[in-house]
Amino acid sequence: MSRSTVKLLTLIFFALISVGFSQAAPPTYHPVKAKLVKPRQGLGNTLNKLKQNEEVRVAYLGGSITAAPGWRVKTTKWLQKAFPQAKIHEIHAAIGGTGSNLGAFRLDHDVLQHHPDLVFIEFAVNDGGRQPESIWESMDGIVRQIWKSNPKADICFVYTFRVNYEKDLRKGECPRAASAMELLADHYGIPSINVALKISELEQQGKLKFTSDKPLAAEIVLFSKDGVHPLDQGHEIYTEVIANAIQQMQPTSKPVNHASKLKQPFVTGHWSDAKMVPLNKSMLSGNWQELPADDILQKRFGGRMGQIWEADKPGSRITFRFRGTQAALYDLLGPDGGQVKITVDGKPHSKLTPRFDSYCTYHRIATLNLAQNLDPDKIHSVTVEIHPEQPDRSPVAFRLKNPEEELKSPKYQGTKIRVGKIMLRGELVP
């Protein structure tokens, strides 16, 4: 072996070692100390535009706590009052009962197409039952999609309250979902506002009750009826904390281009490739029909889901192929929902999947998971078929005044499946 060859191999060896050492180790979860505000790198781009009296688009991505006309609406009004010469546009991107795992897929349609300058992200309650590693994948995907679309957009995490979160907060720690998000926020320098901590502090001071069936003294705030969704006074507290946090960030926040932060992801399995793909007729067999524009469900949910397809004939199918790691359907649950048989790469799931649950006195947006953690280099086939038997309706009985009679009514009969789009991490294959 020549001296030049040895020298070349030595250089390659040390280059590989250098690359290995430069790669960050996978993150390890641990509880994070709770603070009302962590400014980190602040909201410099947004605040600069506000101070220059420019147009600013503020998106609110979250669940039902954000979907309510509460802190979202109040924060927009506060921003307009604090910066009266600026023009504030609110982007309502919250859907009740959903977490960041759906948020990563719907982000482009609900948020990015509107070109936000600032995105508030509120999923600490709805992500509460997920493992930190799972939260990191979807939240990292959301962050990276935002900055890939616009590296000058600012992001702010907001951690809201639900009963039982006070157990961790009284110890001075964030609950698990918020702790997971804080570790991600540290990595990217994203500011966070912990409105849940304020609720816990006020309760400990005797100034607030999480819930109560009894009348309270005038000076005591009743936070909510259910321990999760704030009443108006609860939303006022949230807004006050957020307003104070923004004011606290003003002196230290500077405009920044976030593009350089994308060089090193927080987790390697981030969902930055999550997307929605519309259904088309070539994927459908059976009695699938497009809901007309004046259909009540199309009017209620079409703004989020696009064109909704409906079928109820047993054996009706959705069939598609894709190359990638994950697939799901963006669909509706409801009192007349059916159940489906899912087959992936020729292997049927062991159980039928109902499109009905214990909340189904009404219709709501949901996710029908089909496959995940698949080989990214292979082409995968998916079939979703309507089963002839309707699912068990008894889980909803406790919500009904006369369940024995009501469950026999037409409202709770049917095998209907309603789908808007395919959720993919990958690409469709004809």
C-alpha positions as CSV (number, residue, x, y, z in Angstrom):
1,M,0.0,0.0,0.0
2,S,1.5,3.3,-1.0
3,R,2.1,6.2,1.4
4,S,-0.5,8.4,-0.3
5,T,-3.1,5.6,0.0
6,V,-2.4,5.2,3.7
7,K,-2.7,9.0,4.2
8,L,-6.0,9.0,2.3
9,L,-7.4,6.2,4.4
10,T,-6.2,7.9,7.6
11,L,-8.0,11.1,6.6
12,I,-11.2,9.2,5.9
13,F,-11.0,7.4,9.2
14,F,-10.7,10.6,11.2
15,A,-13.4,12.2,9.1
16,L,-15.8,9.4,10.0
17,I,-14.9,9.7,13.7
18,S,-15.5,13.4,13.5
19,V,-18.9,12.9,11.9
20,G,-19.8,10.3,14.6
21,F,-18.9,12.6,17.4
22,S,-20.8,15.5,15.9
23,Q,-24.1,13.6,15.8
24,A,-26.2,14.3,18.9
25,A,-27.1,11.4,21.1
26,P,-30.8,10.5,21.2
27,P,-32.6,12.7,23.8
28,T,-33.5,11.2,27.2
29,Y,-36.7,12.2,29.0
30,H,-36.7,13.8,32.4
31,P,-39.1,16.1,34.3
32,V,-38.4,19.8,33.7
33,K,-38.7,22.5,36.2
34,A,-41.9,24.5,35.7
35,K,-41.7,28.3,35.1
36,L,-44.4,30.7,33.9
37,V,-42.2,31.9,31.1
38,K,-39.1,30.7,29.4
39,P,-38.2,33.4,26.8
40,R,-35.3,31.5,25.2
41,Q,-34.8,33.2,21.8
42,G,-38.1,35.1,22.1
43,L,-40.4,36.3,19.4
44,G,-38.1,38.8,17.7
45,N,-39.4,38.6,14.2
46,T,-43.0,39.0,15.2
47,L,-42.3,41.8,17.7
48,N,-40.3,43.7,15.2
49,K,-43.1,43.6,12.6
50,L,-45.6,44.7,15.3
51,K,-43.4,47.6,16.3
52,Q,-43.1,48.6,12.7
53,N,-46.9,48.6,12.4
54,E,-46.9,45.9,9.8
55,E,-49.4,43.2,9.1
56,V,-48.9,40.1,11.4
57,R,-50.5,36.7,11.0
58,V,-50.9,34.8,14.3
59,A,-51.8,31.1,14.1
60,Y,-53.3,29.1,17.0
61,L,-52.6,25.4,16.6
62,G,-54.2,23.2,19.3
63,G,-57.1,21.3,20.7
64,S,-60.5,22.2,22.2
65,I,-59.0,24.6,24.7
66,T,-57.7,26.7,21.9
67,A,-60.7,26.1,19.6
68,A,-63.0,27.7,22.2
69,P,-63.6,31.5,21.8
70,G,-61.4,32.1,24.8
71,W,-57.6,32.7,25.1
72,R,-57.2,32.6,21.4
73,V,-59.6,35.4,20.7
74,K,-58.6,37.3,23.8
75,T,-54.9,37.1,22.9
76,T,-55.6,38.4,19.4
77,K,-57.6,41.3,20.9
78,W,-54.8,42.1,23.4
79,L,-52.2,42.1,20.6
80,Q,-54.3,44.5,18.6
81,K,-54.7,46.8,21.6
82,A,-51.0,46.6,22.5
83,F,-50.0,47.4,18.9
84,P,-52.9,49.5,17.6
85,Q,-51.2,50.6,14.4
86,A,-50.4,47.0,13.4
87,K,-52.9,44.8,11.6
88,I,-53.4,41.5,13.3
89,H,-54.8,38.5,11.4
90,E,-55.9,35.5,13.4
91,I,-55.5,32.0,12.0
92,H,-57.8,29.6,13.8
93,A,-56.2,26.2,13.5
94,A,-57.5,24.3,16.6
95,I,-59.6,21.2,16.5
96,G,-61.1,19.7,19.7
97,G,-60.0,16.3,20.8
98,T,-56.8,16.2,18.7
99,G,-53.1,16.3,19.5
100,S,-49.8,17.0,17.8
101,N,-50.0,13.6,16.1
102,L,-52.8,15.0,13.9
103,G,-51.3,18.5,14.0
104,A,-48.2,17.4,12.1
105,F,-50.3,16.1,9.2
106,R,-52.8,19.0,9.0
107,L,-50.3,21.8,9.5
108,D,-49.9,22.7,5.9
109,H,-53.6,23.0,5.2
110,D,-54.6,24.7,8.5
111,V,-51.6,26.9,9.2
112,L,-48.8,27.1,6.6
113,Q,-50.9,28.0,3.6
114,H,-51.9,31.2,5.5
115,H,-48.3,32.3,5.9
116,P,-48.1,32.9,9.7
117,D,-45.6,35.1,11.4
118,L,-46.2,33.5,14.8
119,V,-47.6,30.1,15.7
120,F,-48.8,29.3,19.2
121,I,-48.9,25.6,19.7
122,E,-51.1,24.1,22.4
123,F,-51.1,20.3,22.8
124,A,-49.9,19.7,26.3
125,V,-53.3,18.5,27.4
126,N,-54.3,16.4,24.4
127,D,-50.8,14.9,24.2
128,G,-51.0,14.0,27.9
129,G,-51.5,10.3,27.3
130,R,-48.7,9.9,24.8
131,Q,-45.1,8.8,25.5
132,P,-42.4,11.5,25.3
133,E,-40.7,9.8,22.4
134,S,-44.0,9.9,20.4
135,I,-44.6,13.5,21.3
136,W,-41.1,14.4,20.1
137,E,-41.6,12.9,16.7
138,S,-44.8,14.8,15.9
139,M,-43.8,18.1,17.7
140,D,-40.4,18.1,16.0
141,G,-42.1,17.5,12.7
142,I,-44.4,20.5,13.3
143,V,-41.5,22.8,14.2
144,R,-39.4,21.7,11.2
145,Q,-42.3,22.1,8.8
146,I,-42.9,25.6,10.0
147,W,-39.3,26.8,9.6
148,K,-38.9,25.0,6.3
149,S,-41.9,26.9,5.1
150,N,-40.7,30.2,6.6
151,P,-37.5,30.4,8.6
152,K,-38.5,33.8,10.0
153,A,-41.7,32.6,11.5
154,D,-41.7,32.6,15.3
155,I,-43.1,29.7,17.4
156,C,-44.3,29.7,21.0
157,F,-45.4,26.6,23.1
158,V,-48.4,27.1,25.4
159,Y,-49.0,24.6,28.2
160,T,-52.6,24.6,29.4
161,F,-54.1,22.9,32.5
162,R,-56.2,19.9,33.3
163,V,-57.1,18.4,36.7
164,N,-54.3,16.1,37.9
165,Y,-51.6,18.2,36.4
166,E,-51.4,20.0,39.7
167,K,-49.7,17.0,41.2
168,D,-46.5,17.6,39.2
169,L,-46.9,21.4,39.3
170,R,-47.0,21.5,43.1
171,K,-43.7,19.7,43.0
172,G,-42.3,22.5,40.8
173,E,-42.3,20.2,37.7
174,C,-44.0,20.3,34.4
175,P,-46.4,17.4,33.7
176,R,-45.0,14.8,31.3
177,A,-46.2,16.1,28.0
178,A,-45.1,19.7,28.8
179,S,-41.7,18.4,30.1
180,A,-41.2,16.5,26.8
181,M,-42.1,19.7,24.9
182,E,-39.7,21.8,27.1
183,L,-36.8,19.6,26.2
184,L,-37.6,20.1,22.5
185,A,-38.0,23.8,23.1
186,D,-34.6,24.0,24.7
187,H,-33.0,22.3,21.7
188,Y,-34.5,24.9,19.2
189,G,-34.6,28.0,21.5
190,I,-38.4,28.2,21.3
191,P,-40.1,30.3,24.0
192,S,-42.8,28.7,26.2
193,I,-45.6,30.0,28.4
194,N,-46.9,27.7,31.2
195,V,-50.4,29.0,31.9
196,A,-51.1,25.7,33.8
197,L,-48.6,26.8,36.4
198,K,-50.5,30.0,37.1
199,I,-53.8,28.0,37.6
200,S,-52.1,25.7,40.0
201,E,-50.5,28.6,42.0
202,L,-53.9,30.4,42.3
203,E,-55.5,27.2,43.5
204,Q,-52.9,26.8,46.2
205,Q,-53.3,30.4,47.3
206,G,-57.1,29.7,47.8
207,K,-58.0,32.2,45.0
208,L,-59.3,29.6,42.5
209,K,-61.2,26.3,42.4
210,F,-60.5,23.8,39.6
211,T,-64.2,22.7,39.7
212,S,-67.1,23.1,42.1
213,D,-70.7,22.1,42.5
214,K,-71.3,24.7,45.1
215,P,-71.5,28.5,44.9
216,L,-68.1,30.2,45.6
217,A,-67.3,33.5,47.3
218,A,-67.1,36.4,44.8
219,E,-63.3,36.7,45.2
220,I,-62.7,33.0,44.2
221,V,-62.4,32.1,40.6
222,L,-64.2,29.0,39.3
223,F,-61.8,27.8,36.7
224,S,-64.0,25.2,34.8
225,K,-66.9,22.9,35.0
226,D,-64.9,19.8,33.9
227,G,-61.4,20.5,35.2
228,V,-60.1,21.0,31.6
229,H,-62.0,23.6,29.6
230,P,-61.8,27.0,31.2
231,L,-64.7,29.2,31.8
232,D,-64.3,32.8,30.8
233,Q,-62.4,33.8,33.9
234,G,-60.0,30.9,33.3
235,H,-59.4,32.1,29.7
236,E,-58.8,35.6,31.1
237,I,-56.1,34.2,33.4
238,Y,-54.5,32.4,30.4
239,T,-54.6,35.6,28.4
240,E,-53.1,37.7,31.2
241,V,-50.2,35.3,31.6
242,I,-49.5,35.2,27.8
243,A,-49.7,39.0,27.6
244,N,-47.3,39.4,30.4
245,A,-45.0,36.9,28.8
246,I,-44.9,38.7,25.5
247,Q,-44.2,42.0,27.3
248,Q,-41.4,40.2,29.2
249,M,-39.9,39.0,25.9
250,Q,-39.9,42.4,24.2
251,P,-36.6,43.8,25.6
252,T,-34.6,40.7,24.8
253,S,-36.2,39.4,21.6
254,K,-34.3,40.1,18.4
255,P,-35.1,39.1,14.8
256,V,-33.6,35.8,13.9
257,N,-33.5,33.4,10.9
258,H,-34.3,30.0,12.2
259,A,-33.0,28.1,9.2
260,S,-29.7,27.1,10.8
261,K,-31.6,25.3,13.5
262,L,-32.8,22.7,11.0
263,K,-29.3,21.3,10.6
264,Q,-29.7,19.2,13.7
265,P,-33.1,17.6,14.5
266,F,-34.1,16.8,18.0
267,V,-35.1,13.2,17.0
268,T,-34.2,11.3,13.9
269,G,-37.8,10.1,13.5
270,H,-39.3,13.5,13.2
271,W,-42.6,13.8,11.2
272,S,-41.4,16.6,9.0
273,D,-42.6,14.6,6.0
274,A,-46.2,14.3,7.2
275,K,-48.8,15.3,4.6
276,M,-52.4,15.0,3.6
277,V,-53.4,13.5,0.2
278,P,-57.0,13.8,-1.2
279,L,-59.0,10.7,-2.0
280,N,-59.8,10.1,-5.7
281,K,-62.2,7.8,-7.5
282,S,-59.5,5.4,-8.6
283,M,-59.0,4.4,-4.9
284,L,-62.7,3.7,-4.2
285,S,-65.0,0.8,-4.9
286,G,-68.6,0.3,-3.7
287,N,-71.1,3.0,-3.1
288,W,-68.7,5.9,-2.2
289,Q,-70.2,9.3,-2.9
290,E,-69.0,12.9,-2.5
291,L,-71.0,14.7,0.1
292,P,-72.7,17.7,-1.6
293,A,-71.7,21.2,-0.6
294,D,-75.0,21.8,1.3
295,D,-74.7,18.6,3.4
296,I,-74.6,19.5,7.1
297,L,-71.4,17.4,7.7
298,Q,-69.7,18.8,4.6
299,K,-70.5,22.4,5.7
300,R,-69.3,21.7,9.3
301,F,-66.1,19.8,8.5
302,G,-65.2,20.5,4.8
303,G,-63.1,23.6,5.8
304,R,-60.7,21.3,7.6
305,M,-61.1,18.0,5.6
306,G,-61.8,19.2,2.1
307,Q,-64.2,17.0,0.1
308,I,-65.7,14.3,2.3
309,W,-66.5,10.9,0.8
310,E,-69.2,8.7,2.4
311,A,-70.1,5.0,2.0
312,D,-72.2,2.6,4.0
313,K,-72.5,-0.5,1.8
314,P,-70.6,-3.5,3.3
315,G,-67.6,-4.4,1.2
316,S,-67.1,-0.9,0.0
317,R,-63.3,-0.2,-0.1
318,I,-60.6,2.3,-0.1
319,T,-57.4,0.9,-1.7
320,F,-54.1,2.6,-2.3
321,R,-50.3,1.9,-2.5
322,F,-47.5,4.0,-1.1
323,R,-43.8,4.0,-0.4
324,G,-43.1,5.2,3.1
325,T,-43.4,4.5,6.8
326,Q,-46.9,5.5,7.9
327,A,-50.5,5.8,6.7
328,A,-53.8,6.8,8.2
329,L,-57.2,8.3,7.2
330,Y,-58.5,11.7,8.1
331,D,-62.1,10.7,8.9
332,L,-65.2,11.3,11.0
333,L,-66.5,9.5,14.0
334,G,-70.3,9.6,14.7
335,P,-73.4,8.0,16.1
336,D,-74.1,6.2,12.8
337,G,-70.5,5.2,12.2
338,G,-69.6,1.7,11.1
339,Q,-66.5,-0.4,11.5
340,V,-63.8,-1.4,9.1
341,K,-61.4,-4.2,8.3
342,I,-57.9,-3.0,7.6
343,T,-55.4,-5.0,5.5
344,V,-51.8,-3.9,5.0
345,D,-49.4,-5.8,2.7
346,G,-51.9,-8.7,2.6
347,K,-52.1,-9.0,6.3
348,P,-55.5,-8.1,7.9
349,H,-55.5,-6.5,11.3
350,S,-56.5,-8.8,14.1
351,K,-59.6,-6.7,15.1
352,L,-62.2,-4.6,13.3
353,T,-61.8,-0.8,13.9
354,P,-65.0,1.0,14.9
355,R,-65.7,4.6,13.8
356,F,-67.7,5.1,16.9
357,D,-66.8,5.6,20.6
358,S,-68.1,6.7,23.9
359,Y,-68.3,10.4,22.9
360,C,-70.4,9.7,19.7
361,T,-73.6,11.6,20.5
362,Y,-72.3,13.9,17.7
363,H,-69.8,13.8,14.8
364,R,-66.3,14.8,15.1
365,I,-62.9,14.8,13.2
366,A,-60.7,11.8,14.0
367,T,-57.8,9.7,12.7
368,L,-58.0,6.1,11.6
369,N,-54.5,4.7,11.9
370,L,-53.7,2.1,9.3
371,A,-50.0,1.4,9.5
372,Q,-46.8,2.8,10.9
373,N,-43.1,1.9,11.3
374,L,-43.1,0.3,7.9
375,D,-40.0,-0.2,5.7
376,P,-39.5,3.2,4.0
377,D,-38.0,1.7,0.8
378,K,-40.8,-0.8,0.1
379,I,-44.1,-0.3,-1.7
380,H,-47.0,-1.0,0.7
381,S,-50.6,-1.8,-0.1
382,V,-53.5,-0.8,2.1
383,T,-57.2,-1.8,2.0
384,V,-60.0,-0.4,4.2
385,E,-63.3,-2.3,3.9
386,I,-66.6,-1.6,5.5
387,H,-67.8,-4.5,7.6
388,P,-71.5,-5.5,7.5
389,E,-72.1,-5.3,11.2
390,Q,-72.3,-2.0,13.0
391,P,-70.2,-1.5,16.1
392,D,-71.4,-1.9,19.7
393,R,-73.2,1.3,20.7
394,S,-73.3,0.6,24.4
395,P,-70.2,2.7,25.3
396,V,-72.2,5.9,24.7
397,A,-75.2,4.8,26.8
398,F,-74.1,6.6,30.0
399,R,-74.4,9.9,28.1
400,L,-78.1,9.3,27.2
401,K,-81.2,10.0,29.3
402,N,-83.0,6.9,28.0
403,P,-80.3,4.7,26.5
404,E,-82.5,1.7,25.9
405,E,-84.8,3.7,23.6
406,E,-82.4,6.2,22.2
407,L,-79.9,3.5,21.0
408,K,-82.8,2.0,18.9
409,S,-83.4,5.4,17.1
410,P,-82.2,6.0,13.5
411,K,-79.5,8.3,14.8
412,Y,-77.6,5.4,16.2
413,Q,-78.1,3.0,13.3
414,G,-75.7,2.5,10.3
415,T,-72.4,1.4,9.0
416,K,-71.4,4.8,7.5
417,I,-67.7,5.6,6.9
418,R,-66.8,9.2,6.0
419,V,-63.3,10.1,4.9
420,G,-61.6,13.3,3.8
421,K,-58.0,12.5,3.1
422,I,-55.2,10.0,3.4
423,M,-52.5,11.0,5.9
424,L,-49.1,9.9,4.7
425,R,-45.5,9.8,5.7
426,G,-44.3,8.8,2.2
427,E,-45.6,9.1,-1.4
428,L,-48.5,7.5,-3.1
429,V,-47.6,4.9,-5.8
430,P,-50.0,4.5,-8.8
